[in-house]
Amino acid sequence: MTHVISVPPTLDSDAFDAMVEEASRAGDARLLFDARHVRFADPYGMTGLLALGEHFTRDGVKPILQFPQAADVGGYFTRMGFVGAAGAAFEMHDAPRPRVGESGVMLPITVINSHEDVHGVIEELNENRISTLLAEQLGYSRADAIAFSMLLSEVSQNIIEHADAPGWVGIQTYRRWRRIDKRVVVIAVMDLGIGFRGSLDREHSGRFGDRWGDATALEAAFIHGVTRFRDPGRGQGLKQIRKKVGRWGGKIAIRSGTARIADVPDWDDGVPMVTDLANFPGSQILIILPARGETPVAEPAPRAAPARPVRR
């Protein structure tokens, strides 16, 4: 028996949440992801689809993936490295063929299995390339470019040090982003590991008692800087990442288990905490960095909720 999941036309974080929920209700049926009508996909949506395929492979039988019918969308899936990575997670139907010489992607989707893979990501985005992109397209300084490289290294390294499982990272730039009329960089980092609750459980679950769960673990790490390390000063990477993203006016959101926490800037209409999501292993990180400067917003956006998480 096969259960068909229609991939939404916009393959992003909202689409990922919806597909996780539907896939979780499919029982033991083999999944078929119908992406024929996808018109747009960002790195988070693409890496999320790969994570779904990997997670819902059962007894060696992979889910089926039908690729977008639109030639331009299929070409973008190829340029982003999705097609090259998808063979490990899906039985692919009508996959687009790679086109020699295509580029225009900041960092194609890259599988992270080892520290060497992390170093490879940083080498791919060498300092000069980062500086050029951030300066010419986003108005960032050279110091910000170096900080961006360090941020990317931190979030990629977390896959190896905290997840205990492989993951993916992908980055792309876009001329404008939803309600904000600015060029942005979108960063996605995902894994299928033990998640925030699993990472912190041994050292911290006891003092939280009945409150302990995915949302509490995310709040402890994200808001209060709690880490799994006893040594002072260790495990502060997330704190530094959050500080940098906030200074640049960006958004960072982390989903783990059944919850998602976020720092929500004024230009985004998300909420700081969502609970009771369909359970999914590991951690899924989304970072959006807008261009610097006073670029008008396309339409009035309501101010986001305060950064303090609110439980349901």
Contacts in CASP RR format, 6 or more apart in sequence:
PFRMAT RR
TARGET T0000
AUTHOR 0000-0000-0000
METHOD contacts of the structure
MODEL  1
MTHVISVPPTLDSDAFDAMVEEASRAGDARLLFDARHVRFADPYGMTGLL
ALGEHFTRDGVKPILQFPQAADVGGYFTRMGFVGAAGAAFEMHDAPRPRV
GESGVMLPITVINSHEDVHGVIEELNENRISTLLAEQLGYSRADAIAFSM
LLSEVSQNIIEHADAPGWVGIQTYRRWRRIDKRVVVIAVMDLGIGFRGSL
DREHSGRFGDRWGDATALEAAFIHGVTRFRDPGRGQGLKQIRKKVGRWGG
KIAIRSGTARIADVPDWDDGVPMVTDLANFPGSQILIILPARGETPVAEP
APRAAPARPVRR
1 29 0 8 1.000
1 30 0 8 1.000
2 29 0 8 1.000
2 30 0 8 1.000
2 31 0 8 1.000
2 32 0 8 1.000
2 64 0 8 1.000
3 23 0 8 1.000
3 26 0 8 1.000
3 27 0 8 1.000
3 29 0 8 1.000
3 30 0 8 1.000
3 31 0 8 1.000
3 32 0 8 1.000
4 31 0 8 1.000
4 32 0 8 1.000
4 34 0 8 1.000
5 19 0 8 1.000
5 22 0 8 1.000
5 23 0 8 1.000
5 26 0 8 1.000
5 31 0 8 1.000
5 32 0 8 1.000
5 33 0 8 1.000
5 34 0 8 1.000
6 34 0 8 1.000
6 37 0 8 1.000
7 15 0 8 1.000
7 19 0 8 1.000
7 33 0 8 1.000
7 34 0 8 1.000
7 35 0 8 1.000
7 37 0 8 1.000
7 38 0 8 1.000
7 49 0 8 1.000
8 14 0 8 1.000
8 15 0 8 1.000
8 18 0 8 1.000
8 19 0 8 1.000
8 38 0 8 1.000
9 37 0 8 1.000
9 38 0 8 1.000
9 39 0 8 1.000
9 40 0 8 1.000
10 38 0 8 1.000
10 39 0 8 1.000
10 40 0 8 1.000
10 41 0 8 1.000
11 35 0 8 1.000
11 38 0 8 1.000
11 40 0 8 1.000
11 41 0 8 1.000
11 42 0 8 1.000
11 45 0 8 1.000
11 46 0 8 1.000
11 49 0 8 1.000
12 40 0 8 1.000
12 41 0 8 1.000
12 42 0 8 1.000
12 44 0 8 1.000
12 45 0 8 1.000
13 44 0 8 1.000
13 45 0 8 1.000
13 253 0 8 1.000
13 255 0 8 1.000
13 286 0 8 1.000
15 45 0 8 1.000
16 44 0 8 1.000
16 45 0 8 1.000
16 48 0 8 1.000
16 49 0 8 1.000
16 52 0 8 1.000
16 284 0 8 1.000
17 255 0 8 1.000
17 277 0 8 1.000
17 278 0 8 1.000
19 33 0 8 1.000
19 49 0 8 1.000
19 52 0 8 1.000
20 52 0 8 1.000
20 277 0 8 1.000
20 278 0 8 1.000
20 280 0 8 1.000
21 277 0 8 1.000
21 278 0 8 1.000
23 31 0 8 1.000
23 52 0 8 1.000
23 56 0 8 1.000
23 278 0 8 1.000
24 278 0 8 1.000
24 279 0 8 1.000
24 280 0 8 1.000
28 58 0 8 1.000
30 58 0 8 1.000
30 61 0 8 1.000
30 63 0 8 1.000
30 64 0 8 1.000
31 52 0 8 1.000
31 53 0 8 1.000
31 56 0 8 1.000
31 63 0 8 1.000
31 64 0 8 1.000
32 63 0 8 1.000
32 64 0 8 1.000
32 65 0 8 1.000
32 66 0 8 1.000
33 49 0 8 1.000
33 52 0 8 1.000
33 53 0 8 1.000
33 63 0 8 1.000
33 64 0 8 1.000
33 65 0 8 1.000
33 66 0 8 1.000
33 90 0 8 1.000
34 66 0 8 1.000
35 49 0 8 1.000
35 65 0 8 1.000
35 66 0 8 1.000
35 67 0 8 1.000
35 68 0 8 1.000
36 66 0 8 1.000
36 67 0 8 1.000
36 68 0 8 1.000
36 69 0 8 1.000
37 68 0 8 1.000
37 69 0 8 1.000
38 68 0 8 1.000
38 70 0 8 1.000
38 73 0 8 1.000
39 68 0 8 1.000
39 70 0 8 1.000
39 73 0 8 1.000
40 73 0 8 1.000
41 73 0 8 1.000
41 76 0 8 1.000
41 77 0 8 1.000
41 80 0 8 1.000
41 82 0 8 1.000
42 172 0 8 1.000
42 174 0 8 1.000
42 186 0 8 1.000
42 188 0 8 1.000
43 80 0 8 1.000
43 109 0 8 1.000
43 170 0 8 1.000
43 171 0 8 1.000
43 172 0 8 1.000
43 186 0 8 1.000
43 187 0 8 1.000
43 188 0 8 1.000
44 186 0 8 1.000
44 188 0 8 1.000
44 190 0 8 1.000
44 284 0 8 1.000
44 286 0 8 1.000
45 188 0 8 1.000
46 77 0 8 1.000
46 80 0 8 1.000
46 82 0 8 1.000
46 109 0 8 1.000
46 170 0 8 1.000
46 188 0 8 1.000
47 109 0 8 1.000
47 168 0 8 1.000
47 169 0 8 1.000
47 170 0 8 1.000
47 188 0 8 1.000
47 189 0 8 1.000
47 190 0 8 1.000
47 284 0 8 1.000
48 168 0 8 1.000
48 188 0 8 1.000
48 190 0 8 1.000
48 284 0 8 1.000
49 65 0 8 1.000
49 82 0 8 1.000
49 86 0 8 1.000
50 82 0 8 1.000
50 85 0 8 1.000
50 86 0 8 1.000
50 89 0 8 1.000
50 109 0 8 1.000
50 168 0 8 1.000
50 190 0 8 1.000
51 167 0 8 1.000
51 168 0 8 1.000
51 190 0 8 1.000
51 191 0 8 1.000
51 192 0 8 1.000
51 280 0 8 1.000
51 284 0 8 1.000
52 63 0 8 1.000
52 89 0 8 1.000
53 62 0 8 1.000
53 63 0 8 1.000
53 65 0 8 1.000
53 89 0 8 1.000
53 90 0 8 1.000
54 88 0 8 1.000
54 89 0 8 1.000
54 192 0 8 1.000
55 192 0 8 1.000
55 280 0 8 1.000
55 281 0 8 1.000
56 63 0 8 1.000
57 63 0 8 1.000
57 89 0 8 1.000
62 87 0 8 1.000
62 89 0 8 1.000
62 90 0 8 1.000
62 91 0 8 1.000
63 89 0 8 1.000
63 90 0 8 1.000
63 91 0 8 1.000
64 90 0 8 1.000
64 91 0 8 1.000
64 93 0 8 1.000
65 86 0 8 1.000
65 89 0 8 1.000
65 90 0 8 1.000
65 91 0 8 1.000
65 92 0 8 1.000
65 93 0 8 1.000
66 93 0 8 1.000
66 94 0 8 1.000
67 74 0 8 1.000
67 77 0 8 1.000
67 83 0 8 1.000
67 92 0 8 1.000
67 93 0 8 1.000
67 94 0 8 1.000
67 95 0 8 1.000
67 96 0 8 1.000
68 74 0 8 1.000
68 77 0 8 1.000
69 94 0 8 1.000
71 96 0 8 1.000
74 96 0 8 1.000
75 96 0 8 1.000
75 99 0 8 1.000
75 102 0 8 1.000
77 83 0 8 1.000
77 96 0 8 1.000
78 84 0 8 1.000
78 96 0 8 1.000
78 97 0 8 1.000
78 98 0 8 1.000
78 99 0 8 1.000
78 102 0 8 1.000
79 99 0 8 1.000
79 102 0 8 1.000
79 103 0 8 1.000
79 104 0 8 1.000
79 105 0 8 1.000
79 108 0 8 1.000
80 105 0 8 1.000
80 108 0 8 1.000
80 109 0 8 1.000
80 170 0 8 1.000
80 172 0 8 1.000
81 105 0 8 1.000
81 108 0 8 1.000
81 109 0 8 1.000
82 109 0 8 1.000
83 92 0 8 1.000
83 95 0 8 1.000
83 96 0 8 1.000
83 98 0 8 1.000
84 98 0 8 1.000
85 109 0 8 1.000
85 111 0 8 1.000
85 168 0 8 1.000
86 92 0 8 1.000
86 95 0 8 1.000
88 111 0 8 1.000
105 172 0 8 1.000
106 125 0 8 1.000
106 133 0 8 1.000
106 171 0 8 1.000
106 172 0 8 1.000
106 173 0 8 1.000
106 185 0 8 1.000
107 121 0 8 1.000
107 124 0 8 1.000
107 125 0 8 1.000
107 169 0 8 1.000
107 170 0 8 1.000
107 171 0 8 1.000
107 172 0 8 1.000
108 170 0 8 1.000
109 168 0 8 1.000
109 169 0 8 1.000
109 170 0 8 1.000
110 117 0 8 1.000
110 120 0 8 1.000
110 121 0 8 1.000
110 124 0 8 1.000
110 168 0 8 1.000
110 169 0 8 1.000
110 170 0 8 1.000
111 117 0 8 1.000
111 166 0 8 1.000
111 167 0 8 1.000
111 168 0 8 1.000
112 118 0 8 1.000
112 121 0 8 1.000
112 156 0 8 1.000
112 159 0 8 1.000
112 160 0 8 1.000
112 166 0 8 1.000
112 167 0 8 1.000
112 168 0 8 1.000
112 169 0 8 1.000
112 191 0 8 1.000
113 166 0 8 1.000
113 167 0 8 1.000
114 160 0 8 1.000
115 157 0 8 1.000
115 160 0 8 1.000
117 156 0 8 1.000
118 153 0 8 1.000
118 156 0 8 1.000
118 157 0 8 1.000
118 159 0 8 1.000
118 160 0 8 1.000
121 152 0 8 1.000
121 153 0 8 1.000
121 156 0 8 1.000
121 169 0 8 1.000
122 149 0 8 1.000
122 152 0 8 1.000
122 153 0 8 1.000
122 156 0 8 1.000
125 149 0 8 1.000
125 152 0 8 1.000
125 171 0 8 1.000
127 145 0 8 1.000
127 146 0 8 1.000
127 149 0 8 1.000
130 145 0 8 1.000
130 146 0 8 1.000
130 148 0 8 1.000
130 149 0 8 1.000
131 142 0 8 1.000
131 145 0 8 1.000
133 173 0 8 1.000
133 185 0 8 1.000
134 140 0 8 1.000
134 141 0 8 1.000
134 144 0 8 1.000
134 145 0 8 1.000
134 148 0 8 1.000
135 141 0 8 1.000
135 142 0 8 1.000
135 145 0 8 1.000
137 173 0 8 1.000
137 183 0 8 1.000
137 291 0 8 1.000
138 173 0 8 1.000
138 183 0 8 1.000
138 184 0 8 1.000
138 185 0 8 1.000
138 289 0 8 1.000
138 290 0 8 1.000
138 291 0 8 1.000
138 292 0 8 1.000
139 291 0 8 1.000
139 292 0 8 1.000
139 293 0 8 1.000
140 148 0 8 1.000
140 248 0 8 1.000
140 292 0 8 1.000
144 248 0 8 1.000
147 244 0 8 1.000
148 289 0 8 1.000
151 240 0 8 1.000
151 241 0 8 1.000
151 244 0 8 1.000
151 245 0 8 1.000
151 287 0 8 1.000
152 169 0 8 1.000
152 171 0 8 1.000
152 187 0 8 1.000
154 237 0 8 1.000
154 238 0 8 1.000
154 240 0 8 1.000
154 241 0 8 1.000
155 169 0 8 1.000
155 187 0 8 1.000
155 189 0 8 1.000
155 241 0 8 1.000
155 285 0 8 1.000
155 287 0 8 1.000
156 169 0 8 1.000
156 189 0 8 1.000
158 189 0 8 1.000
158 237 0 8 1.000
158 238 0 8 1.000
158 283 0 8 1.000
159 165 0 8 1.000
159 166 0 8 1.000
159 167 0 8 1.000
159 169 0 8 1.000
159 189 0 8 1.000
159 191 0 8 1.000
162 194 0 8 1.000
162 195 0 8 1.000
162 199 0 8 1.000
162 228 0 8 1.000
162 283 0 8 1.000
163 191 0 8 1.000
163 192 0 8 1.000
163 193 0 8 1.000
163 194 0 8 1.000
163 195 0 8 1.000
163 282 0 8 1.000
163 283 0 8 1.000
164 193 0 8 1.000
164 194 0 8 1.000
165 191 0 8 1.000
165 192 0 8 1.000
165 193 0 8 1.000
165 194 0 8 1.000
165 281 0 8 1.000
165 282 0 8 1.000
166 191 0 8 1.000
166 192 0 8 1.000
167 189 0 8 1.000
167 190 0 8 1.000
167 191 0 8 1.000
167 192 0 8 1.000
168 188 0 8 1.000
168 189 0 8 1.000
168 190 0 8 1.000
168 191 0 8 1.000
169 187 0 8 1.000
169 188 0 8 1.000
169 189 0 8 1.000
169 190 0 8 1.000
170 187 0 8 1.000
170 188 0 8 1.000
170 189 0 8 1.000
171 185 0 8 1.000
171 186 0 8 1.000
171 187 0 8 1.000
171 188 0 8 1.000
172 185 0 8 1.000
172 186 0 8 1.000
173 183 0 8 1.000
173 184 0 8 1.000
173 185 0 8 1.000
173 186 0 8 1.000
174 183 0 8 1.000
174 184 0 8 1.000
174 186 0 8 1.000
175 183 0 8 1.000
176 182 0 8 1.000
176 183 0 8 1.000
176 184 0 8 1.000
176 298 0 8 1.000
177 184 0 8 1.000
177 186 0 8 1.000
177 288 0 8 1.000
177 290 0 8 1.000
178 268 0 8 1.000
179 267 0 8 1.000
179 268 0 8 1.000
179 269 0 8 1.000
179 297 0 8 1.000
179 298 0 8 1.000
179 299 0 8 1.000
179 301 0 8 1.000
180 267 0 8 1.000
180 268 0 8 1.000
180 290 0 8 1.000
180 295 0 8 1.000
180 297 0 8 1.000
180 298 0 8 1.000
180 301 0 8 1.000
181 295 0 8 1.000
181 296 0 8 1.000
181 297 0 8 1.000
181 298 0 8 1.000
182 290 0 8 1.000
182 291 0 8 1.000
182 295 0 8 1.000
183 290 0 8 1.000
183 291 0 8 1.000
184 288 0 8 1.000
184 289 0 8 1.000
184 290 0 8 1.000
184 291 0 8 1.000
185 288 0 8 1.000
185 289 0 8 1.000
186 286 0 8 1.000
186 287 0 8 1.000
186 288 0 8 1.000
187 285 0 8 1.000
187 286 0 8 1.000
187 287 0 8 1.000
187 288 0 8 1.000
187 289 0 8 1.000
188 284 0 8 1.000
188 285 0 8 1.000
188 286 0 8 1.000
188 287 0 8 1.000
189 284 0 8 1.000
189 285 0 8 1.000
189 287 0 8 1.000
190 282 0 8 1.000
190 283 0 8 1.000
190 284 0 8 1.000
190 285 0 8 1.000
191 282 0 8 1.000
191 283 0 8 1.000
191 284 0 8 1.000
192 281 0 8 1.000
192 282 0 8 1.000
193 281 0 8 1.000
193 282 0 8 1.000
193 283 0 8 1.000
194 281 0 8 1.000
194 282 0 8 1.000
195 256 0 8 1.000
195 257 0 8 1.000
195 281 0 8 1.000
195 282 0 8 1.000
195 283 0 8 1.000
196 214 0 8 1.000
196 217 0 8 1.000
196 218 0 8 1.000
196 221 0 8 1.000
196 254 0 8 1.000
196 256 0 8 1.000
196 257 0 8 1.000
196 283 0 8 1.000
197 212 0 8 1.000
197 213 0 8 1.000
197 214 0 8 1.000
197 217 0 8 1.000
197 256 0 8 1.000
197 257 0 8 1.000
198 217 0 8 1.000
199 217 0 8 1.000
199 228 0 8 1.000
200 217 0 8 1.000
200 220 0 8 1.000
200 221 0 8 1.000
200 226 0 8 1.000
200 227 0 8 1.000
200 228 0 8 1.000
201 212 0 8 1.000
201 217 0 8 1.000
202 228 0 8 1.000
203 228 0 8 1.000
203 230 0 8 1.000
204 212 0 8 1.000
204 217 0 8 1.000
204 220 0 8 1.000
204 226 0 8 1.000
204 228 0 8 1.000
205 212 0 8 1.000
206 212 0 8 1.000
208 216 0 8 1.000
208 220 0 8 1.000
213 259 0 8 1.000
214 256 0 8 1.000
214 257 0 8 1.000
214 258 0 8 1.000
214 259 0 8 1.000
214 275 0 8 1.000
215 258 0 8 1.000
215 259 0 8 1.000
215 261 0 8 1.000
215 273 0 8 1.000
215 275 0 8 1.000
215 309 0 8 1.000
215 311 0 8 1.000
217 256 0 8 1.000
218 254 0 8 1.000
218 256 0 8 1.000
218 259 0 8 1.000
218 260 0 8 1.000
218 261 0 8 1.000
218 273 0 8 1.000
218 309 0 8 1.000
219 261 0 8 1.000
219 273 0 8 1.000
219 309 0 8 1.000
220 226 0 8 1.000
221 227 0 8 1.000
221 238 0 8 1.000
222 238 0 8 1.000
222 242 0 8 1.000
222 254 0 8 1.000
222 261 0 8 1.000
222 309 0 8 1.000
223 261 0 8 1.000
223 308 0 8 1.000
223 309 0 8 1.000
225 236 0 8 1.000
225 238 0 8 1.000
225 239 0 8 1.000
227 234 0 8 1.000
227 235 0 8 1.000
227 236 0 8 1.000
228 235 0 8 1.000
229 235 0 8 1.000
241 252 0 8 1.000
241 287 0 8 1.000
242 252 0 8 1.000
242 263 0 8 1.000
245 251 0 8 1.000
245 252 0 8 1.000
245 263 0 8 1.000
245 287 0 8 1.000
245 289 0 8 1.000
246 252 0 8 1.000
246 263 0 8 1.000
246 265 0 8 1.000
248 289 0 8 1.000
248 290 0 8 1.000
248 292 0 8 1.000
249 265 0 8 1.000
249 289 0 8 1.000
249 290 0 8 1.000
250 263 0 8 1.000
250 265 0 8 1.000
250 287 0 8 1.000
250 288 0 8 1.000
250 289 0 8 1.000
250 290 0 8 1.000
251 262 0 8 1.000
251 263 0 8 1.000
251 264 0 8 1.000
251 265 0 8 1.000
251 268 0 8 1.000
251 286 0 8 1.000
251 287 0 8 1.000
251 288 0 8 1.000
252 262 0 8 1.000
252 263 0 8 1.000
252 285 0 8 1.000
252 286 0 8 1.000
252 287 0 8 1.000
253 260 0 8 1.000
253 261 0 8 1.000
253 262 0 8 1.000
253 263 0 8 1.000
253 285 0 8 1.000
253 286 0 8 1.000
254 260 0 8 1.000
254 261 0 8 1.000
254 262 0 8 1.000
254 283 0 8 1.000
254 284 0 8 1.000
254 285 0 8 1.000
254 286 0 8 1.000
255 277 0 8 1.000
255 280 0 8 1.000
255 283 0 8 1.000
255 284 0 8 1.000
256 282 0 8 1.000
256 283 0 8 1.000
256 284 0 8 1.000
257 277 0 8 1.000
257 279 0 8 1.000
257 280 0 8 1.000
257 281 0 8 1.000
257 282 0 8 1.000
258 275 0 8 1.000
258 276 0 8 1.000
258 277 0 8 1.000
258 278 0 8 1.000
258 279 0 8 1.000
259 273 0 8 1.000
259 274 0 8 1.000
259 275 0 8 1.000
259 276 0 8 1.000
259 277 0 8 1.000
260 273 0 8 1.000
260 274 0 8 1.000
260 277 0 8 1.000
261 272 0 8 1.000
261 273 0 8 1.000
261 309 0 8 1.000
262 270 0 8 1.000
262 271 0 8 1.000
262 272 0 8 1.000
262 273 0 8 1.000
263 272 0 8 1.000
263 307 0 8 1.000
264 270 0 8 1.000
264 271 0 8 1.000
264 272 0 8 1.000
264 304 0 8 1.000
264 305 0 8 1.000
264 307 0 8 1.000
265 304 0 8 1.000
266 301 0 8 1.000
266 303 0 8 1.000
266 304 0 8 1.000
267 290 0 8 1.000
267 297 0 8 1.000
267 301 0 8 1.000
268 288 0 8 1.000
268 301 0 8 1.000
268 304 0 8 1.000
269 301 0 8 1.000
269 302 0 8 1.000
269 304 0 8 1.000
270 304 0 8 1.000
270 305 0 8 1.000
271 304 0 8 1.000
271 305 0 8 1.000
271 310 0 8 1.000
272 304 0 8 1.000
272 305 0 8 1.000
272 306 0 8 1.000
272 307 0 8 1.000
272 308 0 8 1.000
272 309 0 8 1.000
272 310 0 8 1.000
273 309 0 8 1.000
273 310 0 8 1.000
273 311 0 8 1.000
275 311 0 8 1.000
275 312 0 8 1.000
276 312 0 8 1.000
END
